[in-house]
Amino acid sequence: MSGAGVLTYEFTSGEVLALALLLRNHEDVLDSRLDSLKCILEDQVYQIMTIEEAEAFFK
């Protein structure tokens, strides 16, 4: 960890997509402490893809 307990990491587009899909598919068993990460990843998906592409991706 760097700084005061803050982890810095730059995800590739592929990592963002894989993690977003993983978290979306398993959200019913996720710890609520991961909600912010899930939102950040989903926001990144919508920056990488159009809304239509993202909706198809998550289905």
Phi, psi and omega per residue, in radians:
M1 nan 2.607 3.108
S2 -1.986 2.730 3.109
G3 1.118 -2.583 -3.099
A4 -1.585 1.109 3.108
G5 1.398 0.290 3.141
V6 -1.825 2.227 3.124
L7 -1.657 2.294 3.100
T8 -2.005 2.229 3.134
Y9 -2.679 2.412 3.075
E10 -1.816 2.026 -3.128
F11 -1.449 2.496 2.997
T12 -1.320 2.863 3.089
S13 -1.023 -0.690 3.124
G14 -1.113 -0.709 3.104
E15 -1.146 -0.732 3.113
V16 -1.036 -0.840 -3.125
L17 -1.097 -0.784 -3.117
A18 -1.128 -0.781 3.141
L19 -1.173 -0.728 3.128
A20 -1.067 -0.763 3.134
L21 -1.164 -0.743 3.107
L22 -1.040 -0.838 -3.126
L23 -1.165 -0.681 3.126
R24 -1.124 -0.733 -3.096
N25 -1.260 -0.328 -3.090
H26 -2.162 0.410 -3.059
E27 -1.104 -0.421 -3.128
D28 -1.209 -0.344 3.137
V29 -1.983 0.062 -3.107
L30 -1.349 2.523 3.001
D31 -1.153 2.381 -3.100
S32 -1.092 -0.274 3.086
R33 -1.200 -0.211 3.108
L34 -1.650 0.019 -3.120
D35 -1.013 -0.744 -3.135
S36 -1.121 -0.731 3.111
L37 -1.089 -0.766 3.122
K38 -1.024 -0.765 3.124
C39 -1.126 -0.741 3.125
I40 -1.075 -0.795 -3.128
L41 -1.138 -0.732 3.130
E42 -1.150 -0.650 3.056
D43 -1.061 -0.699 3.120
Q44 -1.153 -0.664 3.098
V45 -1.021 -0.762 -3.122
Y46 -1.232 -0.300 3.033
Q47 -1.471 -0.516 -3.140
I48 -1.381 -0.662 -3.029
M49 -2.082 2.848 2.970
T50 -1.271 2.902 3.113
I51 -1.032 -0.744 -3.119
E52 -1.116 -0.755 3.120
E53 -1.108 -0.740 -3.132
A54 -1.140 -0.732 3.111
E55 -1.077 -0.729 3.106
A56 -1.161 -0.668 -3.139
F57 -1.086 -0.734 -3.082
F58 -1.398 -0.169 3.130
K59 -1.457 nan nan
